[in-house]
Amino acid sequence: MSLLTIMPSGKTIEVEAGSNLLAGILAAGEKMPTQCGGEAKCGACHLFVIEGRKSITRMTPVENAKLDTIIGVSSKSRLACQVQMGTEPVTVELLGALSGF
């Protein structure tokens, strides 16, 4: 198990190692679009991983290619549908309209 903290709401939940980040965000009651069914085709679940990047799965070429098409990408960018949780705590920041501001 590891802790997942979602900003800016500050919600923290326990998630199982190996579980999908998007599923964890939705289980915490946060809203996140899932337009492509988790296939890294739409980029709607783009977020920033603020802490714990070493604990999550590495970026795949498919995810990297999709991120190359999105405006506002940084070194902290990931697609929630493509990330599997590790055993260390992870903090993510929901972006834009998802941030509640």
N, C-alpha and C positions, 0 to 999 in steps of 0.2 A: 504494500500500500504506500501511496505517497499523497502529499497534500497539493491541491491545485487551488491557487488564489487567482481570482478574476477581478481585474481592475476595469473601470474605476469603482465598481460597486463594493469591492473588498470582500466579496463572498469567498469562503474557503470551504472546500469539501475534500473528503478522502476519495481517492480513485485507485483502482487496482493497477499495478504495473502491467504494461502491455495493453491497457485499454486505450481507446481512441480519445484524443483530446476534445474533438467536437462533441462526442457523446458525454464527456464529463461536463462540458460547458452547458449543454442542454439539461443534464441531470441536476445542475445547480440552479435551474430555473431561469437562466439567461436566454435571451433571444439571439439566435444566430441563423442567418439564411443558409439553406442547403439546397441550392438550385440544381446541382449536377449529381446529387446522390453520392457524394464523396469520391468522385473520380478526378478531382483536380482540374476540371474543365472550366468552371465559372469564376473562380477566385473570390466568391462572395464571403468565404470564411477566413479571409486574410486578417491576421492579427499580429501583434508583436509579442514575442516571448521575452519578457523582461529579466527573469531569473530562472535558472535551471536548464539552460540550453544544452548543457553537456549530458543531462539525464534523459533527454528525449531522443527519438530516432533521428538519424541523419536525413538530410534532404535528398529526395530522389531526383533524377533528371526530369521526370514529368512535372514534379512540383516546381523545380527551378525554372523550367520553361514557362510555366503559367505565371509565376511571379515576375518574370521578365516583361510581361505584358500589362502589369498593374502599375498605376501611378501611386507614388507615395511609399514605395518599397524601401526598406532599409536592411541593414545586416541582421536586425532582430525579426524580420518578417518570416512568417510561416503560414501555411494553409492548415487550419485546424483539422480538416478532414484527413490529412496525410500524416499527422503526428501521432505516434504511440508513446504513452507515458512510460517513464522509467521509475526508479525507486526513490529519487530525490524530489524535494519540493519544487514546484514550478509555479511561476507567476506570469500571467498573460495580461495583455491590455487589449480590450476590444476597441475597435477603431470607428471613427466617424459616427454615423447615426446609431451604431450599436453601443456607443459609450454613454448614452443617456444625456449628453450635453448638446 
